[in-house]
């Protein structure tokens, strides 16, 4: 793959052609905040928190959505760039009433906090996973009477989350955590 020369915050770099500005900046040691970007997943330009400024055109763009081009001269950290990022975040927060929940939490008949439970599992923090399980009263009741909770994704949600495993028993995951702890 060919290399392109770019300038990031007045420093020259060579990066692989086809690299996003965000990843080029990260590879060069710069930190650009993101909310909607996740390595390995297709980008979905929605938060606009990763904005950078093109010094040649004086325009702003989301760094996760634009690939580097030969001769780019980009401002990643000036007061103006920080101001634009802050405004993007303020706009997001002004329109967000914190009513959203992960689909797995919505469809869980027992009301488990599955997103938090999964974060603990990912971190291999079985003690916190067990503690969370025990702290949810309905979980304790269901385990006491040994009722398995099966999560089923509603048909409407399956289209939005095609990689979601449509059915599994939470009780088996909890048992795994209890045994690991």
N, C-alpha and C positions, 0 to 999 in steps of 0.2 A: 504494500500500500504506500502511496506517495505521501510525503510530508508537506505541510503548509506552514508558512511563517505567520505568526500573529503577535500582537502586542497586548498584554494584559497588565493594566495599571502601570503603564510606561516601561514594562520589562518585556524583552523579546523572548519568544518561545517557538519551538518547532513541535507540531503535533500531527498526528495521523489525520489524513483527509477523511471526512465522514464522522469525525468525533463531534459530539454536541459541545457547545460552548461551555455548558455546565461541567461536563466531564473533563474537558481540556483544562478548565480552571482548577478543578479538583486535583488533576494529575500534576499541575504546576504548584500545588500547595495552597491554593486559595480556598476560602470557605464561602460558599454562596448558599443562603438558606433556601429550603424548599418545604412545601407541605404536600404537594400532590405528586412528587416524583419519587420513584422507588427503583433502585437498580434492578435490572432484570425484567421489569415489566414495561409494557409500552407506555410512553408518556401520554399524559392527558392534561394538556395545558389548561389549568383552571384556577390555580391560586394566584399566579402572577407575583409571587413572593421572590422568585429568582431573577427578577429584572436586572438587566445590565444596560449600559449606555454605549452606543456606537459613536465614538468620537468624531468619525468622519461625517456621518449624516445627522448627528445630534439627536437621533431617535433612540427609543428604548424598546427592548424586546425581552421575551422570556428566554433565559439561557438554556432551558431544558428542551426547547423546541427548534433551535437554530443550530445548524452545523457550522463549524469553523470554515472560513474561506480565506484564501491567500490574502495577506495584507490587512486583515481586520485589526482595528485599534480599538480596544474595549476598556471602558471604565467599569470596574467591579466594586469600588468601595468609596466613591466620593460622597460628600454630604447629600448631593442631589440624588444619587442612586439609593442611598439609605432612606431618604425621604420618600421616594417612589415606592420602595418596598414596604415602608411603614404604612403608607396610604393604602396599598393593596391589602395589607393585613387588616387595617381598620375597616375597610370596605367589607371584607369577608366577615369580620366579627359583627359588624352592624347589621348584616343580613342573616346572621346565624343565631337562632334562638335556642340552640342546644337541645332541640327536640329529636335529633336523629339518634338512632341506635343501630348497632350492627345487626344484619339480618339474622344471625344465629341467636342473638339475644331476643329478638322479636318473636321468632318461631319456637323458642324453647318453652314447652308447656310448664316447666318447673321454674322458669324465670332466672335460670343461672346466669351469672355474669361470665359468659363463655369467652368474650374477648380478653378479659383480664386473666381468666383461667389459662387460656392459650398462651398468653405472654409469659406467665409463670412457667408453663411447660417448656416453652422455647428456651427459656433461660435455665432450664433444669433446676428450677427452684421449687422442688417438690414440697418443701415445708410450707411455703406460702400458698401453693396450690391446695394443699390439704387444709390449711387454715381458712382459706377462702371458702372451701367446700363446707367446712364445719360452721362457718359464720352465717351461712345462708340457711335460715330456719327450715325452709321447705325442703332443702337438700337433706337435712338431718331427719326429717319426718319420712321422706321417701326412702332413705337408706334403712331406717329402722323397720319399715314394713317391707323392705326389699322389692320396691316397685321400680323396674327399669324405666328410664325416661328415654323415649325415642324421639329424635329430632327429625321432623319432616319439613322440607322446604316447600312453601306454597308454590303452585304452578307459576304465578306471576313473578315470583322472585327467582325462579330457576333460570329465566331468560336473562336476568340482570347479573347473575352470578353462576355462569356455566361451569366453573371449576369446583363448585361447592359439592361436597359429598352429601347426597340427598338424605341419607339416613344412617344413623349410628347411635349406639347407646352410650350416653354420657356416664352411666354407672360403671362401665368397664374402664373408662379413662380414670375415673375417680379411684377405683380399686387399684389400678396401676400406681397412682400417686401414693396412696396409702401404703402399698407394699414397698415402694421405693423409699419412703420416708421411714 
